[in-house]
Amino acid sequence: MSGEGGEAVGRKGGGEGAANEAGVFALKGRTRLLEAVARAKGAAKNDNLHRVTIIRNVDGTPRAATFDLAAIGQGRARNPEVLGN
């Protein structure tokens, strides 16, 4: 899963890799990780949900953050906001 930043403020999000549906999606307002994954039609069944990485560009440099999507879905970890570029 790679993420970029909602339509309301010109942000877009993308899903690839662990996402069931790759592509770029308009994200409106504040968007959390679980919402971004849902926009990409969820994670593929055989993927490691304990290591989901979001990648975005900051000043032209790729930055990555890895999250435990399984723990977030179970309420054991916070559901972070997906930030734009």
C-alpha positions as CSV (number, residue, x, y, z in Angstrom):
1,M,0.0,0.0,0.0
2,S,1.4,3.4,-0.8
3,G,-0.4,6.5,0.2
4,E,-0.3,10.1,-0.7
5,G,-2.5,12.6,0.6
6,G,-8.6,14.7,0.0
7,E,-10.2,16.2,-2.8
8,A,-11.4,19.1,-0.6
9,V,-7.8,20.3,-0.3
10,G,-6.4,18.8,-3.5
11,R,-5.0,15.6,-2.0
12,K,-5.0,12.2,-3.7
13,G,-4.3,8.7,-2.3
14,G,-2.9,5.7,-4.1
15,G,-3.1,2.0,-3.5
16,E,-0.8,-0.6,-4.8
17,G,1.0,-3.8,-3.6
18,A,-1.2,-5.0,-0.7
19,A,-4.2,-3.2,-2.1
20,N,-6.9,-5.2,-3.9
21,E,-7.4,-2.4,-6.4
22,A,-4.4,-0.3,-7.5
23,G,-5.0,3.3,-8.5
24,V,-5.2,6.9,-7.4
25,F,-8.3,8.0,-5.3
26,A,-9.6,11.4,-4.2
27,L,-9.5,11.6,-0.4
28,K,-11.9,14.2,1.1
29,G,-10.9,16.0,4.2
30,R,-9.0,14.1,6.9
31,T,-8.5,10.5,5.9
32,R,-7.3,7.7,8.2
33,L,-5.3,4.7,7.2
34,L,-8.2,2.3,7.4
35,E,-10.3,4.6,5.1
36,A,-7.5,4.7,2.6
37,V,-7.2,0.9,2.5
38,A,-11.0,0.7,2.1
39,R,-10.8,3.0,-0.9
40,A,-8.3,0.6,-2.4
41,K,-10.9,-2.2,-1.9
42,G,-9.1,-3.6,1.2
43,A,-5.9,-5.5,1.5
44,A,-5.2,-8.7,-0.4
45,K,-6.0,-11.8,1.7
46,N,-2.4,-13.3,1.6
47,D,-0.6,-10.1,2.6
48,N,1.1,-9.4,5.9
49,L,-1.3,-7.0,7.6
50,H,1.2,-6.5,10.5
51,R,3.6,-4.6,8.1
52,V,1.7,-2.1,5.9
53,T,3.8,0.7,4.5
54,I,2.6,4.2,3.4
55,I,4.9,6.1,1.1
56,R,4.6,9.8,0.3
57,N,6.9,12.5,-1.1
58,V,8.1,15.2,1.1
59,D,10.0,18.0,-0.8
60,G,10.7,15.5,-3.6
61,T,12.1,12.8,-1.3
62,P,10.1,9.5,-0.7
63,R,9.3,9.0,3.0
64,A,7.9,5.7,4.4
65,A,6.1,4.7,7.6
66,T,5.1,1.2,8.5
67,F,2.0,0.3,10.5
68,D,0.3,-2.9,11.9
69,L,-3.0,-2.8,10.0
70,A,-4.2,-5.9,11.9
71,A,-3.8,-4.2,15.3
72,I,-5.4,-1.0,14.0
73,G,-8.4,-3.0,12.7
74,Q,-8.7,-4.6,16.1
75,G,-8.5,-1.3,18.0
76,R,-5.1,-2.2,19.6
77,A,-3.3,0.6,17.7
78,R,-4.2,4.1,16.6
79,N,-5.6,4.7,13.1
80,P,-3.2,7.3,11.7
81,E,-4.2,10.1,9.4
82,V,-2.9,9.8,5.8
83,L,-1.0,13.0,5.0
84,G,-0.7,14.6,1.6
85,N,2.5,15.5,-0.2
